[in-house]
Amino acid sequence: MTAAADDAFPFSNFPELWYLGQLAVDPAHQRRGIGQQLVEWGLQQARREHVCVGLEAGVKGAGLYQKLGFDIVNTTELVPGVTIRAMLYTI
């Protein structure tokens, strides 16, 4: 977790939070639903455990995570032109 993550995500509000640090799919295999399947599997586990899931997303990832039910809880500009969104999936 980066210093920016500490500033962007309200961790203290979610003591039982699972945090998705990074998710990447090889460019040769992108746009096939692999990332979505991986996140959905994790969300099934989180629902079973009754734990919220948090993450930070760039512009490309935010749409996928919103489609899966994550809400934006904060937006932080890391450097000019690079913005991350702290996102939360609540159970």
DAJOGI-V773444 format. One record per pair of residues at least 24 apart in sequence whose C-alpha atoms are under 8 Angstrom apart, sorted by the first residue. I is the first residue (numbers start at 1). J is the second residue. D is the distance in Angstrom with one decimal. If there is no record, write none. Layout:
i->I j->J d->D
i->I j->J d->D
This chain:
i->4 j->76 d->7.8
i->4 j->78 d->6.9
i->5 j->56 d->7.4
i->5 j->86 d->7.9
i->7 j->76 d->7.9
i->8 j->74 d->5.9
i->8 j->75 d->6.6
i->8 j->76 d->5.9
i->8 j->85 d->7.6
i->8 j->86 d->5.9
i->9 j->56 d->7.9
i->9 j->73 d->7.4
i->9 j->74 d->6.7
i->9 j->86 d->5.4
i->9 j->87 d->7.8
i->14 j->52 d->7.7
i->16 j->51 d->6.0
i->16 j->52 d->7.0
i->17 j->51 d->6.0
i->17 j->52 d->5.1
i->17 j->53 d->5.6
i->17 j->54 d->6.6
i->18 j->46 d->7.7
i->18 j->51 d->6.7
i->18 j->52 d->6.2
i->18 j->53 d->4.7
i->18 j->54 d->6.2
i->19 j->53 d->5.7
i->19 j->54 d->4.8
i->19 j->55 d->5.6
i->20 j->53 d->7.2
i->20 j->54 d->6.3
i->20 j->55 d->5.1
i->20 j->56 d->7.9
i->21 j->55 d->6.5
i->21 j->56 d->7.7
i->36 j->64 d->7.3
i->36 j->68 d->8.0
i->40 j->68 d->7.6
i->46 j->91 d->7.8
i->47 j->91 d->6.1
i->50 j->91 d->6.0
i->51 j->90 d->7.6
i->51 j->91 d->6.3
i->52 j->88 d->7.1
i->52 j->89 d->5.6
i->52 j->90 d->4.7
i->52 j->91 d->5.6
i->53 j->88 d->5.7
i->53 j->89 d->5.1
i->53 j->90 d->6.7
i->54 j->86 d->7.3
i->54 j->87 d->5.6
i->54 j->88 d->4.5
i->54 j->89 d->6.3
i->55 j->86 d->5.8
i->55 j->87 d->5.3
i->55 j->88 d->6.6
i->56 j->84 d->6.1
i->56 j->85 d->5.4
i->56 j->86 d->4.5
i->56 j->87 d->5.9
i->57 j->84 d->5.4
i->57 j->85 d->5.2
i->57 j->86 d->6.6
i->57 j->87 d->7.3
i->58 j->82 d->7.9
i->58 j->83 d->6.5
i->58 j->84 d->4.9
i->58 j->85 d->6.4
i->59 j->83 d->7.4
i->59 j->84 d->7.3
